[in-house]
Amino acid sequence: MNIDKAITTTQNKLIKIAKRKGIYEDFGQKEISKLENKYIDSSNYTNDMNKKRELIENFANWCENYAI
């Protein structure tokens, strides 16, 4: 699974959780960590890896600002 699809899938999962249980403190943090662990190499700063970091950062911002 590529990172774009993984983020979209995770985003849809979080929307369902938020509708069912509401939004909680640290909303999405566990999922962000999983994405970082799977897709980010902390010693790699190529353009491709930096793009992945940017995508995850944008997803983290979405999680912080999401409201039902």
PDB file of N, H, CA, C and O in Angstrom:
ATOM      1  N   MET A   1       0.856  -1.181   0.000  1.00  0.00           N
ATOM      2  CA  MET A   1       0.000   0.000   0.000  1.00  0.00           C
ATOM      3  C   MET A   1       0.896   1.236   0.000  1.00  0.00           C
ATOM      4  O   MET A   1       1.834   1.329   0.792  1.00  0.00           O
ATOM      5  N   ASN A   2       0.607   2.176  -0.883  1.00  0.00           N
ATOM      6  H   ASN A   2      -0.155   2.101  -1.527  1.00  0.00           H
ATOM      7  CA  ASN A   2       1.409   3.390  -0.895  1.00  0.00           C
ATOM      8  C   ASN A   2       0.929   4.359   0.183  1.00  0.00           C
ATOM      9  O   ASN A   2      -0.147   4.182   0.754  1.00  0.00           O
ATOM     10  N   ILE A   3       1.716   5.354   0.447  1.00  0.00           N
ATOM     11  H   ILE A   3       2.590   5.497  -0.017  1.00  0.00           H
ATOM     12  CA  ILE A   3       1.436   6.264   1.562  1.00  0.00           C
ATOM     13  C   ILE A   3       0.140   7.059   1.351  1.00  0.00           C
ATOM     14  O   ILE A   3      -0.595   7.309   2.307  1.00  0.00           O
ATOM     15  N   ASP A   4      -0.137   7.450   0.119  1.00  0.00           N
ATOM     16  H   ASP A   4       0.460   7.246  -0.657  1.00  0.00           H
ATOM     17  CA  ASP A   4      -1.383   8.201  -0.142  1.00  0.00           C
ATOM     18  C   ASP A   4      -2.613   7.374   0.219  1.00  0.00           C
ATOM     19  O   ASP A   4      -3.538   7.865   0.865  1.00  0.00           O
ATOM     20  N   LYS A   5      -2.608   6.125  -0.204  1.00  0.00           N
ATOM     21  H   LYS A   5      -1.856   5.726  -0.729  1.00  0.00           H
ATOM     22  CA  LYS A   5      -3.742   5.244   0.084  1.00  0.00           C
ATOM     23  C   LYS A   5      -3.825   4.960   1.586  1.00  0.00           C
ATOM     24  O   LYS A   5      -4.919   4.909   2.149  1.00  0.00           O
ATOM     25  N   ALA A   6      -2.680   4.778   2.229  1.00  0.00           N
ATOM     26  H   ALA A   6      -1.791   4.820   1.772  1.00  0.00           H
ATOM     27  CA  ALA A   6      -2.658   4.508   3.669  1.00  0.00           C
ATOM     28  C   ALA A   6      -3.229   5.691   4.451  1.00  0.00           C
ATOM     29  O   ALA A   6      -3.981   5.496   5.405  1.00  0.00           O
ATOM     30  N   ILE A   7      -2.881   6.902   4.058  1.00  0.00           N
ATOM     31  H   ILE A   7      -2.270   7.060   3.282  1.00  0.00           H
ATOM     32  CA  ILE A   7      -3.392   8.095   4.736  1.00  0.00           C
ATOM     33  C   ILE A   7      -4.902   8.224   4.515  1.00  0.00           C
ATOM     34  O   ILE A   7      -5.645   8.515   5.452  1.00  0.00           O
ATOM     35  N   THR A   8      -5.348   8.009   3.291  1.00  0.00           N
ATOM     36  H   THR A   8      -4.745   7.772   2.530  1.00  0.00           H
ATOM     37  CA  THR A   8      -6.782   8.095   3.000  1.00  0.00           C
ATOM     38  C   THR A   8      -7.568   7.051   3.790  1.00  0.00           C
ATOM     39  O   THR A   8      -8.618   7.355   4.356  1.00  0.00           O
ATOM     40  N   THR A   9      -7.063   5.837   3.828  1.00  0.00           N
ATOM     41  H   THR A   9      -6.210   5.590   3.368  1.00  0.00           H
ATOM     42  CA  THR A   9      -7.722   4.771   4.587  1.00  0.00           C
ATOM     43  C   THR A   9      -7.784   5.121   6.065  1.00  0.00           C
ATOM     44  O   THR A   9      -8.819   4.945   6.707  1.00  0.00           O
ATOM     45  N   THR A  10      -6.676   5.617   6.603  1.00  0.00           N
ATOM     46  H   THR A  10      -5.835   5.760   6.081  1.00  0.00           H
ATOM     47  CA  THR A  10      -6.618   5.996   8.016  1.00  0.00           C
ATOM     48  C   THR A  10      -7.551   7.158   8.305  1.00  0.00           C
ATOM     49  O   THR A  10      -8.226   7.176   9.333  1.00  0.00           O
ATOM     50  N   GLN A  11      -7.590   8.121   7.407  1.00  0.00           N
ATOM     51  H   GLN A  11      -7.041   8.106   6.571  1.00  0.00           H
ATOM     52  CA  GLN A  11      -8.470   9.274   7.562  1.00  0.00           C
ATOM     53  C   GLN A  11      -9.933   8.833   7.613  1.00  0.00           C
ATOM     54  O   GLN A  11     -10.691   9.304   8.461  1.00  0.00           O
ATOM     55  N   ASN A  12     -10.331   7.941   6.718  1.00  0.00           N
ATOM     56  H   ASN A  12      -9.716   7.559   6.029  1.00  0.00           H
ATOM     57  CA  ASN A  12     -11.715   7.446   6.697  1.00  0.00           C
ATOM     58  C   ASN A  12     -12.033   6.682   7.978  1.00  0.00           C
ATOM     59  O   ASN A  12     -13.134   6.794   8.515  1.00  0.00           O
ATOM     60  N   LYS A  13     -11.076   5.914   8.461  1.00  0.00           N
ATOM     61  H   LYS A  13     -10.181   5.823   8.024  1.00  0.00           H
ATOM     62  CA  LYS A  13     -11.260   5.172   9.710  1.00  0.00           C
ATOM     63  C   LYS A  13     -11.468   6.144  10.877  1.00  0.00           C
ATOM     64  O   LYS A  13     -12.349   5.931  11.711  1.00  0.00           O
ATOM     65  N   LEU A  14     -10.669   7.200  10.938  1.00  0.00           N
ATOM     66  H   LEU A  14      -9.953   7.373  10.261  1.00  0.00           H
ATOM     67  CA  LEU A  14     -10.791   8.183  12.016  1.00  0.00           C
ATOM     68  C   LEU A  14     -12.118   8.940  11.944  1.00  0.00           C
ATOM     69  O   LEU A  14     -12.702   9.258  12.980  1.00  0.00           O
ATOM     70  N   ILE A  15     -12.590   9.225  10.756  1.00  0.00           N
ATOM     71  H   ILE A  15     -12.116   8.966   9.914  1.00  0.00           H
ATOM     72  CA  ILE A  15     -13.888   9.908  10.600  1.00  0.00           C
ATOM     73  C   ILE A  15     -14.995   9.037  11.175  1.00  0.00           C
ATOM     74  O   ILE A  15     -15.873   9.529  11.883  1.00  0.00           O
ATOM     75  N   LYS A  16     -14.954   7.741  10.871  1.00  0.00           N
ATOM     76  H   LYS A  16     -14.241   7.341  10.296  1.00  0.00           H
ATOM     77  CA  LYS A  16     -15.961   6.822  11.410  1.00  0.00           C
ATOM     78  C   LYS A  16     -15.896   6.763  12.935  1.00  0.00           C
ATOM     79  O   LYS A  16     -16.929   6.770  13.604  1.00  0.00           O
ATOM     80  N   ILE A  17     -14.686   6.706  13.480  1.00  0.00           N
ATOM     81  H   ILE A  17     -13.846   6.700  12.937  1.00  0.00           H
ATOM     82  CA  ILE A  17     -14.519   6.673  14.935  1.00  0.00           C
ATOM     83  C   ILE A  17     -15.048   7.957  15.555  1.00  0.00           C
ATOM     84  O   ILE A  17     -15.731   7.913  16.578  1.00  0.00           O
ATOM     85  N   ALA A  18     -14.742   9.099  14.948  1.00  0.00           N
ATOM     86  H   ALA A  18     -14.187   9.135  14.117  1.00  0.00           H
ATOM     87  CA  ALA A  18     -15.183  10.389  15.480  1.00  0.00           C
ATOM     88  C   ALA A  18     -16.703  10.501  15.470  1.00  0.00           C
ATOM     89  O   ALA A  18     -17.293  11.050  16.401  1.00  0.00           O
ATOM     90  N   LYS A  19     -17.331   9.989  14.435  1.00  0.00           N
ATOM     91  H   LYS A  19     -16.852   9.543  13.679  1.00  0.00           H
ATOM     92  CA  LYS A  19     -18.798  10.040  14.370  1.00  0.00           C
ATOM     93  C   LYS A  19     -19.430   9.142  15.420  1.00  0.00           C
ATOM     94  O   LYS A  19     -20.483   9.458  15.974  1.00  0.00           O
ATOM     95  N   ARG A  20     -18.776   8.021  15.686  1.00  0.00           N
ATOM     96  H   ARG A  20     -17.921   7.764  15.236  1.00  0.00           H
ATOM     97  CA  ARG A  20     -19.324   7.055  16.622  1.00  0.00           C
ATOM     98  C   ARG A  20     -19.014   7.414  18.080  1.00  0.00           C
ATOM     99  O   ARG A  20     -19.890   7.322  18.939  1.00  0.00           O
ATOM    100  N   LYS A  21     -17.770   7.822  18.361  1.00  0.00           N
ATOM    101  H   LYS A  21     -17.058   7.897  17.663  1.00  0.00           H
ATOM    102  CA  LYS A  21     -17.330   8.042  19.741  1.00  0.00           C
ATOM    103  C   LYS A  21     -17.015   9.498  20.066  1.00  0.00           C
ATOM    104  O   LYS A  21     -16.855   9.851  21.234  1.00  0.00           O
ATOM    105  N   GLY A  22     -16.926  10.337  19.052  1.00  0.00           N
ATOM    106  H   GLY A  22     -17.056  10.050  18.103  1.00  0.00           H
ATOM    107  CA  GLY A  22     -16.529  11.716  19.265  1.00  0.00           C
ATOM    108  C   GLY A  22     -15.024  11.886  19.137  1.00  0.00           C
ATOM    109  O   GLY A  22     -14.279  10.919  18.981  1.00  0.00           O
ATOM    110  N   ILE A  23     -14.607  13.121  19.206  1.00  0.00           N
ATOM    111  H   ILE A  23     -15.213  13.907  19.333  1.00  0.00           H
ATOM    112  CA  ILE A  23     -13.179  13.445  19.089  1.00  0.00           C
ATOM    113  C   ILE A  23     -12.588  13.514  20.489  1.00  0.00           C
ATOM    114  O   ILE A  23     -13.216  14.019  21.418  1.00  0.00           O
ATOM    115  N   TYR A  24     -11.400  13.010  20.623  1.00  0.00           N
ATOM    116  H   TYR A  24     -10.889  12.599  19.867  1.00  0.00           H
ATOM    117  CA  TYR A  24     -10.728  12.958  21.916  1.00  0.00           C
ATOM    118  C   TYR A  24      -9.382  13.663  21.829  1.00  0.00           C
ATOM    119  O   TYR A  24      -8.880  13.930  20.738  1.00  0.00           O
ATOM    120  N   GLU A  25      -8.806  13.960  22.984  1.00  0.00           N
ATOM    121  H   GLU A  25      -9.214  13.742  23.871  1.00  0.00           H
ATOM    122  CA  GLU A  25      -7.471  14.557  23.020  1.00  0.00           C
ATOM    123  C   GLU A  25      -6.513  13.586  22.338  1.00  0.00           C
ATOM    124  O   GLU A  25      -6.711  12.377  22.454  1.00  0.00           O
ATOM    125  N   ASP A  26      -5.537  14.029  21.668  1.00  0.00           N
ATOM    126  H   ASP A  26      -5.375  15.011  21.573  1.00  0.00           H
ATOM    127  CA  ASP A  26      -4.584  13.198  20.921  1.00  0.00           C
ATOM    128  C   ASP A  26      -5.254  12.438  19.777  1.00  0.00           C
ATOM    129  O   ASP A  26      -4.807  11.349  19.417  1.00  0.00           O
ATOM    130  N   PHE A  27      -6.303  12.990  19.213  1.00  0.00           N
ATOM    131  H   PHE A  27      -6.666  13.875  19.506  1.00  0.00           H
ATOM    132  CA  PHE A  27      -7.029  12.368  18.105  1.00  0.00           C
ATOM    133  C   PHE A  27      -6.067  12.096  16.952  1.00  0.00           C
ATOM    134  O   PHE A  27      -5.489  13.028  16.394  1.00  0.00           O
ATOM    135  N   GLY A  28      -5.895  10.835  16.597  1.00  0.00           N
ATOM    136  H   GLY A  28      -6.365  10.078  17.051  1.00  0.00           H
ATOM    137  CA  GLY A  28      -5.070  10.445  15.453  1.00  0.00           C
ATOM    138  C   GLY A  28      -3.597  10.252  15.743  1.00  0.00           C
ATOM    139  O   GLY A  28      -2.852   9.860  14.845  1.00  0.00           O
ATOM    140  N   GLN A  29      -3.149  10.509  16.949  1.00  0.00           N
ATOM    141  H   GLN A  29      -3.754  10.828  17.679  1.00  0.00           H
ATOM    142  CA  GLN A  29      -1.716  10.426  17.240  1.00  0.00           C
ATOM    143  C   GLN A  29      -1.170   9.008  17.073  1.00  0.00           C
ATOM    144  O   GLN A  29      -0.070   8.822  16.552  1.00  0.00           O
ATOM    145  N   LYS A  30      -1.929   8.020  17.508  1.00  0.00           N
ATOM    146  H   LYS A  30      -2.823   8.171  17.931  1.00  0.00           H
ATOM    147  CA  LYS A  30      -1.489   6.632  17.378  1.00  0.00           C
ATOM    148  C   LYS A  30      -1.345   6.274  15.895  1.00  0.00           C
ATOM    149  O   LYS A  30      -0.390   5.606  15.497  1.00  0.00           O
ATOM    150  N   GLU A  31      -2.287   6.719  15.100  1.00  0.00           N
ATOM    151  H   GLU A  31      -3.063   7.262  15.423  1.00  0.00           H
ATOM    152  CA  GLU A  31      -2.268   6.428  13.673  1.00  0.00           C
ATOM    153  C   GLU A  31      -1.123   7.146  12.963  1.00  0.00           C
ATOM    154  O   GLU A  31      -0.510   6.591  12.051  1.00  0.00           O
ATOM    155  N   ILE A  32      -0.836   8.374  13.377  1.00  0.00           N
ATOM    156  H   ILE A  32      -1.334   8.826  14.117  1.00  0.00           H
ATOM    157  CA  ILE A  32       0.281   9.135  12.806  1.00  0.00           C
ATOM    158  C   ILE A  32       1.591   8.410  13.102  1.00  0.00           C
ATOM    159  O   ILE A  32       2.443   8.280  12.222  1.00  0.00           O
ATOM    160  N   SER A  33       1.753   7.942  14.324  1.00  0.00           N
ATOM    161  H   SER A  33       1.061   8.047  15.038  1.00  0.00           H
ATOM    162  CA  SER A  33       2.963   7.205  14.699  1.00  0.00           C
ATOM    163  C   SER A  33       3.128   5.941  13.863  1.00  0.00           C
ATOM    164  O   SER A  33       4.234   5.618  13.431  1.00  0.00           O
ATOM    165  N   LYS A  34       2.034   5.231  13.638  1.00  0.00           N
ATOM    166  H   LYS A  34       1.135   5.493  13.989  1.00  0.00           H
ATOM    167  CA  LYS A  34       2.100   4.021  12.815  1.00  0.00           C
ATOM    168  C   LYS A  34       2.551   4.348  11.391  1.00  0.00           C
ATOM    169  O   LYS A  34       3.382   3.644  10.818  1.00  0.00           O
ATOM    170  N   LEU A  35       1.996   5.423  10.826  1.00  0.00           N
ATOM    171  H   LEU A  35       1.321   5.996  11.291  1.00  0.00           H
ATOM    172  CA  LEU A  35       2.391   5.826   9.473  1.00  0.00           C
ATOM    173  C   LEU A  35       3.869   6.211   9.424  1.00  0.00           C
ATOM    174  O   LEU A  35       4.588   5.823   8.503  1.00  0.00           O
ATOM    175  N   GLU A  36       4.315   6.973  10.419  1.00  0.00           N
ATOM    176  H   GLU A  36       3.731   7.288  11.167  1.00  0.00           H
ATOM    177  CA  GLU A  36       5.725   7.373  10.460  1.00  0.00           C
ATOM    178  C   GLU A  36       6.627   6.151  10.572  1.00  0.00           C
ATOM    179  O   GLU A  36       7.639   6.059   9.878  1.00  0.00           O
ATOM    180  N   ASN A  37       6.266   5.219  11.435  1.00  0.00           N
ATOM    181  H   ASN A  37       5.443   5.293  11.999  1.00  0.00           H
ATOM    182  CA  ASN A  37       7.091   4.019  11.608  1.00  0.00           C
ATOM    183  C   ASN A  37       7.150   3.182  10.336  1.00  0.00           C
ATOM    184  O   ASN A  37       8.179   2.577  10.035  1.00  0.00           O
ATOM    185  N   LYS A  38       6.074   3.145   9.605  1.00  0.00           N
ATOM    186  H   LYS A  38       5.237   3.636   9.849  1.00  0.00           H
ATOM    187  CA  LYS A  38       6.021   2.321   8.401  1.00  0.00           C
ATOM    188  C   LYS A  38       6.695   2.979   7.191  1.00  0.00           C
ATOM    189  O   LYS A  38       7.361   2.300   6.410  1.00  0.00           O
ATOM    190  N   TYR A  39       6.527   4.290   7.035  1.00  0.00           N
ATOM    191  H   TYR A  39       5.986   4.842   7.670  1.00  0.00           H
ATOM    192  CA  TYR A  39       6.942   4.941   5.791  1.00  0.00           C
ATOM    193  C   TYR A  39       8.153   5.875   5.900  1.00  0.00           C
ATOM    194  O   TYR A  39       8.718   6.255   4.874  1.00  0.00           O
ATOM    195  N   ILE A  40       8.559   6.248   7.094  1.00  0.00           N
ATOM    196  H   ILE A  40       8.100   5.939   7.927  1.00  0.00           H
ATOM    197  CA  ILE A  40       9.638   7.227   7.248  1.00  0.00           C
ATOM    198  C   ILE A  40      10.917   6.561   7.727  1.00  0.00           C
ATOM    199  O   ILE A  40      10.925   5.825   8.714  1.00  0.00           O
ATOM    200  N   ASP A  41      11.996   6.836   7.007  1.00  0.00           N
ATOM    201  H   ASP A  41      11.989   7.433   6.205  1.00  0.00           H
ATOM    202  CA  ASP A  41      13.334   6.407   7.413  1.00  0.00           C
ATOM    203  C   ASP A  41      14.025   7.645   7.978  1.00  0.00           C
ATOM    204  O   ASP A  41      14.305   8.597   7.249  1.00  0.00           O
ATOM    205  N   SER A  42      14.293   7.625   9.265  1.00  0.00           N
ATOM    206  H   SER A  42      14.065   6.852   9.857  1.00  0.00           H
ATOM    207  CA  SER A  42      14.809   8.829   9.936  1.00  0.00           C
ATOM    208  C   SER A  42      16.190   9.253   9.448  1.00  0.00           C
ATOM    209  O   SER A  42      16.607  10.380   9.715  1.00  0.00           O
ATOM    210  N   SER A  43      16.904   8.395   8.749  1.00  0.00           N
ATOM    211  H   SER A  43      16.565   7.479   8.531  1.00  0.00           H
ATOM    212  CA  SER A  43      18.226   8.762   8.258  1.00  0.00           C
ATOM    213  C   SER A  43      18.210   9.155   6.780  1.00  0.00           C
ATOM    214  O   SER A  43      19.255   9.463   6.206  1.00  0.00           O
ATOM    215  N   ASN A  44      17.037   9.145   6.173  1.00  0.00           N
ATOM    216  H   ASN A  44      16.189   8.896   6.640  1.00  0.00           H
ATOM    217  CA  ASN A  44      16.910   9.418   4.749  1.00  0.00           C
ATOM    218  C   ASN A  44      16.246  10.782   4.539  1.00  0.00           C
ATOM    219  O   ASN A  44      15.134  11.021   5.010  1.00  0.00           O
ATOM    220  N   TYR A  45      16.939  11.663   3.832  1.00  0.00           N
ATOM    221  H   TYR A  45      17.842  11.469   3.449  1.00  0.00           H
ATOM    222  CA  TYR A  45      16.384  12.994   3.559  1.00  0.00           C
ATOM    223  C   TYR A  45      16.339  13.290   2.062  1.00  0.00           C
ATOM    224  O   TYR A  45      16.578  14.418   1.631  1.00  0.00           O
ATOM    225  N   THR A  46      16.031  12.270   1.288  1.00  0.00           N
ATOM    226  H   THR A  46      15.836  11.353   1.638  1.00  0.00           H
ATOM    227  CA  THR A  46      15.865  12.477  -0.152  1.00  0.00           C
ATOM    228  C   THR A  46      14.566  13.243  -0.391  1.00  0.00           C
ATOM    229  O   THR A  46      13.746  13.394   0.515  1.00  0.00           O
ATOM    230  N   ASN A  47      14.392  13.720  -1.611  1.00  0.00           N
ATOM    231  H   ASN A  47      15.058  13.597  -2.347  1.00  0.00           H
ATOM    232  CA  ASN A  47      13.165  14.447  -1.944  1.00  0.00           C
ATOM    233  C   ASN A  47      11.938  13.569  -1.748  1.00  0.00           C
ATOM    234  O   ASN A  47      10.908  14.039  -1.264  1.00  0.00           O
ATOM    235  N   ASP A  48      12.042  12.300  -2.119  1.00  0.00           N
ATOM    236  H   ASP A  48      12.879  11.918  -2.511  1.00  0.00           H
ATOM    237  CA  ASP A  48      10.919  11.382  -1.959  1.00  0.00           C
ATOM    238  C   ASP A  48      10.556  11.205  -0.488  1.00  0.00           C
ATOM    239  O   ASP A  48       9.377  11.233  -0.135  1.00  0.00           O
ATOM    240  N   MET A  49      11.538  11.028   0.357  1.00  0.00           N
ATOM    241  H   MET A  49      12.496  11.005   0.071  1.00  0.00           H
ATOM    242  CA  MET A  49      11.277  10.837   1.787  1.00  0.00           C
ATOM    243  C   MET A  49      10.738  12.124   2.414  1.00  0.00           C
ATOM    244  O   MET A  49       9.862  12.072   3.278  1.00  0.00           O
ATOM    245  N   ASN A  50      11.251  13.267   1.987  1.00  0.00           N
ATOM    246  H   ASN A  50      11.963  13.309   1.286  1.00  0.00           H
ATOM    247  CA  ASN A  50      10.741  14.543   2.503  1.00  0.00           C
ATOM    248  C   ASN A  50       9.289  14.763   2.073  1.00  0.00           C
ATOM    249  O   ASN A  50       8.507  15.359   2.813  1.00  0.00           O
ATOM    250  N   LYS A  51       8.927  14.282   0.876  1.00  0.00           N
ATOM    251  H   LYS A  51       9.563  13.798   0.275  1.00  0.00           H
ATOM    252  CA  LYS A  51       7.542  14.378   0.422  1.00  0.00           C
ATOM    253  C   LYS A  51       6.646  13.525   1.315  1.00  0.00           C
ATOM    254  O   LYS A  51       5.540  13.941   1.661  1.00  0.00           O
ATOM    255  N   LYS A  52       7.115  12.338   1.690  1.00  0.00           N
ATOM    256  H   LYS A  52       8.013  12.000   1.409  1.00  0.00           H
ATOM    257  CA  LYS A  52       6.353  11.479   2.600  1.00  0.00           C
ATOM    258  C   LYS A  52       6.184  12.157   3.959  1.00  0.00           C
ATOM    259  O   LYS A  52       5.109  12.104   4.556  1.00  0.00           O
ATOM    260  N   ARG A  53       7.248  12.793   4.443  1.00  0.00           N
ATOM    261  H   ARG A  53       8.122  12.836   3.958  1.00  0.00           H
ATOM    262  CA  ARG A  53       7.161  13.529   5.711  1.00  0.00           C
ATOM    263  C   ARG A  53       6.112  14.637   5.616  1.00  0.00           C
ATOM    264  O   ARG A  53       5.334  14.848   6.546  1.00  0.00           O
ATOM    265  N   GLU A  54       6.098  15.332   4.500  1.00  0.00           N
ATOM    266  H   GLU A  54       6.729  15.161   3.744  1.00  0.00           H
ATOM    267  CA  GLU A  54       5.135  16.421   4.295  1.00  0.00           C
ATOM    268  C   GLU A  54       3.696  15.881   4.276  1.00  0.00           C
ATOM    269  O   GLU A  54       2.793  16.491   4.849  1.00  0.00           O
ATOM    270  N   LEU A  55       3.493  14.751   3.624  1.00  0.00           N
ATOM    271  H   LEU A  55       4.227  14.256   3.158  1.00  0.00           H
ATOM    272  CA  LEU A  55       2.152  14.156   3.577  1.00  0.00           C
ATOM    273  C   LEU A  55       1.676  13.774   4.978  1.00  0.00           C
ATOM    274  O   LEU A  55       0.520  14.008   5.330  1.00  0.00           O
ATOM    275  N   ILE A  56       2.560  13.191   5.767  1.00  0.00           N
ATOM    276  H   ILE A  56       3.499  13.000   5.481  1.00  0.00           H
ATOM    277  CA  ILE A  56       2.189  12.804   7.128  1.00  0.00           C
ATOM    278  C   ILE A  56       1.963  14.043   7.988  1.00  0.00           C
ATOM    279  O   ILE A  56       1.060  14.055   8.825  1.00  0.00           O
ATOM    280  N   GLU A  57       2.761  15.071   7.796  1.00  0.00           N
ATOM    281  H   GLU A  57       3.494  15.061   7.116  1.00  0.00           H
ATOM    282  CA  GLU A  57       2.562  16.319   8.542  1.00  0.00           C
ATOM    283  C   GLU A  57       1.212  16.950   8.191  1.00  0.00           C
ATOM    284  O   GLU A  57       0.511  17.449   9.071  1.00  0.00           O
ATOM    285  N   ASN A  58       0.855  16.928   6.920  1.00  0.00           N
ATOM    286  H   ASN A  58       1.425  16.524   6.205  1.00  0.00           H
ATOM    287  CA  ASN A  58      -0.460  17.453   6.508  1.00  0.00           C
ATOM    288  C   ASN A  58      -1.584  16.640   7.134  1.00  0.00           C
ATOM    289  O   ASN A  58      -2.601  17.197   7.548  1.00  0.00           O
ATOM    290  N   PHE A  59      -1.406  15.328   7.203  1.00  0.00           N
ATOM    291  H   PHE A  59      -0.580  14.875   6.867  1.00  0.00           H
ATOM    292  CA  PHE A  59      -2.396  14.471   7.846  1.00  0.00           C
ATOM    293  C   PHE A  59      -2.486  14.787   9.340  1.00  0.00           C
ATOM    294  O   PHE A  59      -3.580  14.816   9.903  1.00  0.00           O
ATOM    295  N   ALA A  60      -1.354  15.021   9.975  1.00  0.00           N
ATOM    296  H   ALA A  60      -0.465  14.998   9.517  1.00  0.00           H
ATOM    297  CA  ALA A  60      -1.343  15.380  11.400  1.00  0.00           C
ATOM    298  C   ALA A  60      -2.091  16.693  11.620  1.00  0.00           C
ATOM    299  O   ALA A  60      -2.832  16.829  12.594  1.00  0.00           O
ATOM    300  N   ASN A  61      -1.903  17.649  10.730  1.00  0.00           N
ATOM    301  H   ASN A  61      -1.302  17.539   9.939  1.00  0.00           H
ATOM    302  CA  ASN A  61      -2.636  18.921  10.821  1.00  0.00           C
ATOM    303  C   ASN A  61      -4.126  18.702  10.641  1.00  0.00           C
ATOM    304  O   ASN A  61      -4.935  19.332  11.323  1.00  0.00           O
ATOM    305  N   TRP A  62      -4.494  17.816   9.732  1.00  0.00           N
ATOM    306  H   TRP A  62      -3.837  17.304   9.178  1.00  0.00           H
ATOM    307  CA  TRP A  62      -5.908  17.498   9.545  1.00  0.00           C
ATOM    308  C   TRP A  62      -6.488  16.928  10.837  1.00  0.00           C
ATOM    309  O   TRP A  62      -7.586  17.310  11.244  1.00  0.00           O
ATOM    310  N   CYS A  63      -5.764  16.021  11.483  1.00  0.00           N
ATOM    311  H   CYS A  63      -4.873  15.711  11.153  1.00  0.00           H
ATOM    312  CA  CYS A  63      -6.226  15.414  12.732  1.00  0.00           C
ATOM    313  C   CYS A  63      -6.419  16.478  13.814  1.00  0.00           C
ATOM    314  O   CYS A  63      -7.400  16.441  14.558  1.00  0.00           O
ATOM    315  N   GLU A  64      -5.494  17.411  13.899  1.00  0.00           N
ATOM    316  H   GLU A  64      -4.697  17.440  13.295  1.00  0.00           H
ATOM    317  CA  GLU A  64      -5.585  18.467  14.919  1.00  0.00           C
ATOM    318  C   GLU A  64      -6.789  19.377  14.690  1.00  0.00           C
ATOM    319  O   GLU A  64      -7.380  19.881  15.645  1.00  0.00           O
ATOM    320  N   ASN A  65      -7.148  19.586  13.436  1.00  0.00           N
ATOM    321  H   ASN A  65      -6.668  19.177  12.660  1.00  0.00           H
ATOM    322  CA  ASN A  65      -8.189  20.545  13.104  1.00  0.00           C
ATOM    323  C   ASN A  65      -9.526  19.921  12.751  1.00  0.00           C
ATOM    324  O   ASN A  65     -10.480  20.639  12.450  1.00  0.00           O
ATOM    325  N   TYR A  66      -9.614  18.604  12.781  1.00  0.00           N
ATOM    326  H   TYR A  66      -8.839  18.021  13.025  1.00  0.00           H
ATOM    327  CA  TYR A  66     -10.844  17.930  12.387  1.00  0.00           C
ATOM    328  C   TYR A  66     -11.952  18.196  13.407  1.00  0.00           C
ATOM    329  O   TYR A  66     -11.739  18.099  14.616  1.00  0.00           O
ATOM    330  N   ALA A  67     -13.106  18.525  12.909  1.00  0.00           N
ATOM    331  H   ALA A  67     -13.279  18.604  11.928  1.00  0.00           H
ATOM    332  CA  ALA A  67     -14.292  18.702  13.738  1.00  0.00           C
ATOM    333  C   ALA A  67     -15.459  18.101  12.982  1.00  0.00           C
ATOM    334  O   ALA A  67     -15.578  18.281  11.770  1.00  0.00           O
ATOM    335  N   ILE A  68     -16.301  17.403  13.674  1.00  0.00           N
ATOM    336  H   ILE A  68     -16.205  17.256  14.659  1.00  0.00           H
ATOM    337  CA  ILE A  68     -17.440  16.735  13.041  1.00  0.00           C
ATOM    338  C   ILE A  68     -18.431  17.794  12.565  1.00  0.00           C
ATOM    339  O   ILE A  68     -19.471  17.457  11.999  1.00  0.00           O
TER     340      ILE A  68
END
